[in-house]
């Protein structure tokens, strides 16, 4: 009986410490001046990739290197990203070679996939996401809703919880979401450092979000 109580007390203390660490990481807003910022951008099938590339068009070359995360079956996004980076290099004569890399992880969720199996595939994707995020150690994660972004953002958050590195997470809800958040948005609303919406109705529903108008 005594050993059970000790085990329970220890587990409770660990849970409290983890919760405290999570609170500190989520509320940390320390900005360190730097010449460049390592960026991890999560792309998704179809419109998600188009929107994320439109966002990146407005970022300077200081956001470098750029690490793109796509699902392992998403060939179309890989082609779009490569084309985008080549055009970007042509516009910037100071760039001797495109400073970007495309990484692939298992897809978290297929269209029309059941919720039960989604949990399993997301856990499977997380198994690959954390080692990748740990290896890259980005300064900033930028995403806009594909299911692939959930394990990546959770992995980035874990880097901070473990005291490895504080990673800024910026979530931009898709322009298609006018009245309701996507599933990814609902999950990451409380885990993102900055949660940006593009419609006034969402800003009213979620006052803590940031409304900048249409940005894509």
N, C-alpha and C positions, 0 to 999 in steps of 0.2 A: 504494500500500500504506500509506504513511504517513497519507494523508488518511483512509483507512478506519479506522486505529487511533485517530486523533484523534476521528473521529465516534463510534466505539464507546465511547471513554473519556468523551466528553461525554454521550452517552446514559446511560452507567452512572452518572455523577455526578448527572444530573438524576433518575434513578430512585431513587437513594439519598436525595436531598434530599426528593423527594415522599414516600417511605416514612417518612422521619423526621418530616416535617410531619404525615402521617397519624397516626403514633404519638402525637405531641404533642396533636393535636386529640381523638383517642379517649380519651386519659388526662387531659385537662383537666377539672377539677372546680371551677373557680372560680365562686362564687356571688355575684352582685352584687345587693344589696338594691334593690328597686324597688316602686313602688306598683301597677303593672299589668304583665301579661305577655302579649305578643302570641302567640296560640296558632294553630297550623295543625293541624287535625284531618282525617285522611283517612278518608272513609266509603266503604263498599262495598255491593254489592248484598245484599239480604236481611238475614241476621243480623248481618253486620258493622256496618251502620249502626245497628241496634238496640242492639248492645253499646256502640258508641262513644258514643251518646247517653246511655246509662245511666251511663257513666263521667263524662260532662260534667255530669250532674245533681248530682254531688257536688263540683264545682268552684265556687269563689266567683266573683263578678263581677269580681274582680281579673284573671282570665284573659280579657282583652279588649284589642283586638278579637279575635273568633274567625273564622278563615278556614277554611271547609270545602272540601275537595277531593273531587270526585266524578268519575266517568267521564262522558263527554259524552252517553252514551245512558241514563244512570241517572236517570230521572225520579222513580222512587219514593223514592229517597234525598233528592232535592231537596224533595219534599213533606214527608217526615218531618222534615227539618231545619227547614224553615220553620215547621211546626206546633210543634216543640220550642221554637224561639226565641220564638214568640209567647206560648206558655204561660209561658216563663221571664220575659218582660217583664211579663206580668200579675201574676206573683208578686212582682216587685220594683218597687214604685211609684217608686223613685228613678231608674229607667231611663226616660228620655224616649223613646228609640227603641232597638230591638235593635242592638247593635254587632256585627254579623256580616256575612259576605259568602260567597257560594257561588261557587267557581271550578270550571271544567270542563277536564279534559284528556282526551286519547284513552285509551281503555281499554287496559291493558297485556295483559290476557289474558282471553279468553272461556272459558266452560265447555267442556271437551272439546277445547280448541285444542291443536294439536300443539306440542311443545317447540321445534322449529326455528322455526316461525312466531312463537312467543311471544317469542323473542329479538328478532326484527325489530319486533314491535309494542311491546315494552318500550323499545327504542331510539327508536322513533318518539314514544312518550309522554314520554321523557326530553327530547326536543327542545323540548317545550312546558313541561316541569316546571322546568327550570333558570331560564329567564327569569321564570317566575311566582314561584319561590322567591326569586330575587334581588330582584324588585320588592317582595315582601311583607317579606322579611327577618324571619321570625318568631323569637321567643325560644325557642319550644318546638314540636316536632312530636310529635303523639300519634297513634298508629295501632295497629291490631289485626289486621292480616293480609291485607286485600284486595290484589290484585296491584298496584293503583294506588299503594300506599304505597312500593313499591320505588324507582321513579324519583324520587319526592318526597324520600325519605330520603337517597338518594345525592346529590341536588341540594343538600340541606341540609348534608350532609357536605362537599361541594365548597366551600360558602361558607367553611367553616372552613379547609380546606386552602389556599384562595386568600387567606386572611387578611382576608376581608371581614367575617365575623361568625361567632362560635361559636354554633351552634344545638344545643340539647339535644334529643336524640332519645329518646323513650320509646315502647317497643314493648310492648304487652300482648297476649300470645297468646290467641286465642279460647278461650272456655270449652269449645268442642267438642273441643279438642285435649287429650286425656287422657294418651296415651302417646307421641305423636310430634309434632314441630313441623310446622307448615305449611311449604310451600315458601318463602313470604315470611319466615317465622320463621328458617328455616335460612340464608337469605341475610343477614338483618339481625341475627342473633345477635351477630356480632362487630363490627357497625357501630353498634349502639345504645349510648347512655350508660346506659340502664336497660332491662333486658329482664325483663318480669314474666310469670310463669306462674301458672296457677290450679289446678294439680293437683300433689300431692306427687311423683308418679311422674316428672314432667318436671323438678322440682327436683333429684331424685336423678340423673337423666341429665345435667343441665346445672347443675352446682354454682354457676356464676357468675351464674345467673339469680336473680331475686328472687321469693320465694313469699310472697304475702299472703293466701292462701286465695281463696275466690270473691269477686270484687269487682264482678261484673255479674250 
